[in-house]
Amino acid sequence: MKIEKILMALILVIAAIQAFIDVPMSGLVILLVGLVYGFMNPIADIQERTVYLLVAFAAPTVADSLDLIPVAGTYVNAIIDGIALGAGGIWIANFCLSIFNRIKP
């Protein structure tokens, strides 16, 4: 299995665990895994980078409405929030790489 798939699965697993069990600093761990994924797998396509930004911004906003679903809504909301946090880390890493590539000689 490729490392990119392992890191993406790790983001999903940590987000799912965080939804059911209150793990301290799990959000930071998800962000760091997203940063590692982003630095190891740079995205050259501007459209794909923009999609990660939109997921990081819009997914938690839309997922907040899932709290109205009895029993499972809060858990699904928390999982989507964790995935969006990982997507934010991926976008931040790729944004930094993009800026670095523009200014390096």
N, C-alpha and C positions, 0 to 999 in steps of 0.2 A: 504494500500500500504506500502511496506517495505521501510525503510529509505534509503537503498542503491539505490532503484529505484528512489526515490524522489531526492536524491543528483545527480544521473546521469541525470535525466530530468532537474534539475536546471542548470547543466553544459551546456546542450544543449540549454536551453532557453536563458541563459546569452550570450552564443556564438552567437545565432541568433540575439539577440537584439544588440549586439556589432557590428555585420556585417552591420546593417542598420542605427544605431544611434551611434554617437561617444560619448560613456560614459566614463568619466575619471576613471581610475583605475579598469576598468572592467576585464582586464587581471589578475590583482592581486586577484580579487574576484574569478575568475574561478580557479586560482591556489590554493587558500585557500579552496574552495569547494572540489577540487581534493584531497588536503591533508587530509581534514576531512574524505572524503570517504575512503581514503587509510588507515587511522588509525582506522576507525570504522570497516572496512572489510578487515582484513589482508589476504593476499594471500599466501598460503603455497607452491603452485606449482611454481617451478622455471620457467617453460615454460610460464605460464600465466604472471608472472612478466616480463619476457623477451618480451612478446608480447606488454605489455604496454610501455616498453622502445622503441621498434621499432615503435609503433604508434606515440609516442611523438617525435621521431627523423625523421621518414620518411614521415609522413603525410603532414607536412607543405612543405616539399621539393617537393613532388608530386603535392600538391595542387597549388603551384605557377604556374604551367602550365595551370591551369584553368582560369587564367587572360586573356587568348587569346579568350575565349568565350565571344561574345558580350553580353551586358546587365547583365547577371546573373553570369558570371565568377568570378568577384571580390567578390561578396557576398558569393558564395559557398566557395571560397578560405578562406575568413575571418571566416566562420563558421567552416571549417575544422581546421583552425589554432587554434580557441578557444577550440575545442574538444581535439586537440593534447596537448594544454596547460593543460587541465584538466587531461589528461592521464599522463602527466609528473608529475603533483602533486600526482597522485595515485602511480606512480612508486617511487617517492622520499619517500613518507610515508612508503611504503612497504620495500624499501631498508633500511631505518632507523630502522624499526622494525626487519628486518632480521639481521642487524649488532648488534642491541641490544640483540637479542635472542642468538647470538653466544657468546657474551662477558659476559652476566650475569651469576652469579654463580649458 
